Amino acid sequence: MQSPAEKANLKFLFTLTFILFWIVVSASADAREDLEKKYASILGDYSFDMSNHGYGVLKVTFYVENEKLLAITEVSSTPGQMEPVEGKDFEFTIEDPDEGMYSIKFLKDDTGRYTKCHISNESMGMDVTGEKVI
């Protein structure tokens, strides 16, 4: 049987654990929402004409998950994590161990909206610009 002091300690530990868990969950949700707000103008699907590379039209989806900005193609099973290029808005890189470094740059149209995306990969000889699917 537990003494009153042991019961008080268990109650305190349970309460502290709950509070810490709540703080972590709240911070995680806030970080995801911050990324979604920051990158809202570029998130979504983009269509790339990859016929010069033997693929036809390829869809790439840019999204936020688990506090990370990610990109995935319709033919990939694993997304790539996009790392911001320091000092450049809406420019990113994705390092792929098999395919090399992808450079990704989102471009504005004449109205000032981000509606295009340029992707290049020197090691693959890739240099394409896609349109946002609206």
N, C-alpha and C positions, 0 to 999 in steps of 0.2 A: 504494500500500500504506500502511496506517495504522501509525503508530508505537504502541508500547505505551502511551504517555501518552494518545493519542487513543482507543485501545480502552478504556482505563480510564474516560475521560470519558464515552464512549458508554454503557458499562455503568452508570456512576453515574446518568446522565440517564434511562436506561431504568428503573432501579430506583426512582428518585425519582418518575417519571411513574406507575409502577405503584402506588406507595404512595399518592400523591395521589388517583389514580382510586379506589382501594379506600376511602380515607377519605370521599370524596364519595358513593360508592355506599352505604356503611354509614350515613352521616349521613342520607341520603335515606330509606333503609329504616326507620331509627329514627324519623324525623319522621312518616312515614306510619303506623307502628305506634302511635306516641304519639297521633296524631289518632284512629285507629281505637279505641284504648283509651278515650280521653277521651270520645268520642261514641258508644261502642258501644250505649248504651241508647236512642239515637234513630235509629240507622241502620236502613235497610230501606224497605219499601214502605208507603205510606199511601194510603187511599182517600178521595176527596173527592166529595161530591155537588155537582156543578156545574150541575145542571139549571136553576137560576135564571139561569145565565149562558150557557145554550144548549149545554152540553157533555155532559150526563149525568154518569155517574160517571167520575172521572178519577184515575188512579194517578200518584203522585209518588214517586220513589225518591231517597232521601238516601244518599250514599256518599262514601268517601274515595278519591281518586285523585291521583297526582302531588303529594302533600303538601297537598292542598286538599280542603275539605269542599264537596261539590257536590250539586245537586238537578236532576233532570230529570223531565219528564213523559213519558207514553207517546206524546204527540203532538208532542214537541220533538225536534229533531235535535242541539241544542246544550245542554249543561248550564249552569246558572247557578252561579257561585261564591258561596258563602255567607260573608258577613263577620260575625264576632261583634259583637254590640252591647256596647260597653264597660260593664263592671260588672253585666251581666245574664247569668246562666247560661242556656244553651240558647235564647237569642234571637239572631236573625240578620237580616241584610238581604241582598237581591240587587238590584243595580242593573241594569236592562235599558234600553238606549238607546231602544227603541221603546215599551216598556210601562210604564216608570217604576220606582219603588221598591217592591219586595215586602218586607213585614215578616213574619218567620216566628218563631213562638214554640211551643216544645214544652211540652206540659202533662202533668202527672201525673194518674193515676186515683186512686181511693180507696185502693188498695194501695201507692201511692207509686211506681209504675212509669210511665215515659213511654209513653203509649199514644195520645196525641192530638197534633194539630198544628194550630195556627191560622195561617192565611195571610191577609194583607190587602194590598190595593193600592188606594190612594185614587184614583189617576188612572183606574183601570179599574172602580171601584165594587165591588171584590171584597172579601168578608169571609166566609171559610169556615173550618170546622173539620173536619178529617178524622180517621179512626181508623187506627191502625197495623194492617196486615194481618199476622196472626200465624199 
